[in-house]
Amino acid sequence: MGIAIQLPKNVGGFVLPRSGLASKSLVAPINTPGLIDPGYTGELMVPLMNYSKKVYTVTKNERVAQLVTISTGSITFEKVDELDISDRSEGGFGSTGKN
């Protein structure tokens, strides 16, 4: 048996790792951050990865992740013919490290 929640409209949830579990046991969620949108009301599941060679058993009521909620507000998109030019317009991944 797990847990299910219902987030308010315009609120999203990020499932994040717990630093103690990761640093002490090398166990952490695989999909981080995991996003929970307000329309999802099913059971929350946190897939874990064991990065150590030791067997790790999750116990009942153990805290393996944490939920941070954010207000998503309301935005609209506008179709345009071109975007503003910037120093990083076409840099792609790693472009902030270029001089």
PyMOL commands that set and color helices and strands:
alter all, ss='L'
color gray80, all
select helices_A, chain A and resi 19-25+95-97
alter helices_A, ss='H'
color red, helices_A
select strands_A, chain A and resi 11-17+27-29+34-36+48-50+65-71
alter strands_A, ss='S'
color yellow, strands_A
deselect
rebuild
show_as cartoon
